[in-house]
């Protein structure tokens, strides 16, 4: 059984991840990531990786799930930045 707090966490993570999807789609379609900051992307990836580790250590489904999704999204932005945005 999922707690109310975990349901809030799952909903919040869904919204954050969905907010990033249009940006990822845009840079992949346009093959242009000049306006994406490399420093911001790298720092955010580091933070997300730590949140993911935190979630794994505490067994928090919402933290694990959505940080894994966001990590994939930000890594895809990094790929586009390195390929088309330097």
Buried (B, 14 or more C-beta within 10 A) or exposed (E): EEEEEBEEBBEEBBEBBEEBEEBBEEBBEEEBBEEBEBEEBEEBBEBBBEBBEEBEEEEBEBBBBBBBBBBEBBBBBBEBBEEBBE
